[in-house]
């Protein structure tokens, strides 16, 4: 990096690290929800499969919705990062990507 540009250079590295951490978190969420769902399809309690208990099914559905929202936010952040670093032709909707990226 050029003299006096150290903070700007390291800021880009921080963004990549943040994206890596977000990807890892989304992947772990998905893996754990899949394990919980598989377990609920095999484990019985009170004479029924766990998945057949409404409250348990609702909790799993809520977790799946949260995981989907986190994955969407992660992918959207990646899109903002990419369009902030390499502007796309015909992507007028992403002119504010650098500003939105700063919010995230």
Secondary structure as UniProt FT lines:
FT   TURN            3..4
FT   HELIX           6..42
FT   STRAND          44..45
FT   TURN            46..47
FT   STRAND          48..49
FT   HELIX           50..52
FT   HELIX           54..85
FT   TURN            89..90
FT   HELIX           92..94
FT   TURN            95..96
FT   HELIX           97..103
//
